[in-house]
């Protein structure tokens, strides 16, 4: 498991380095769309408009964030399968997944907000058995939900038939099948985020592309591992069926 995680991480670092100039341009566009624009709108409106209007305008300015994220993952899908990329792939992904990226992001935000609210509820609850059990349970749910994010956008790109339920279901199944591997991927992503905050230039250029390549390669690796396990199980079942008449 750790060997596979190390291989995925090294792959993501190597590909990010090799495609640095193209990825830094895409990453900068993503940063401006997903972070720069909302921060700019919030800063301009916070002091001049009522807070309700400021929040509404800031929320509207986030309209480009999910499609820009999907565009990065569209490029990362090619890189995760060791294919060549061109800058135009970013714009193709932006247009192709504009609607679907918002469907996926909408579910992520709503469910994430509910889970986070439940965690806060149990944190603020009076001390006792109910708080301890509830908090432990909801923290596990929160970790599981974060783990699903590793595979969600790569699955959106990979599935030919786009449907929300299979995306989330397959993501959850991969987390359950490879929990430690998924946890290591999340920790590496957190470490990369911390380093990006410290190194502002890295944050502005290749942070999101690196995360997308890391998660896309992790998805490809886990999917291949799951297929191998399924094949071995099927072979074992077939062998048992062949040997059963002989034993009788």
Buried (B, 14 or more C-beta within 10 A) or exposed (E): EEEBBEEBBEBBBEBBEEBBEBBBBBBBBBBBBBBBBBEEBBEEBEEEEEEEEBBEBBEEBBBBBBBBBBBBBBBBBBBBEEEEBEEEBBBEBBEBBBEBBBBBBEBBEEBBEEBEEBBEEBEEEEEEEEBEEBBEEBBEBBBBBBBBBBBBBBBBBBEEEBEEEEBBEBBBBBBEEBBEBBBBBBEBBEEBBEEBEEEEEBBBBBBBBBBBBBBBBBBBBBBEBBEEEEEEEEEEEEEEEEEEEEEE
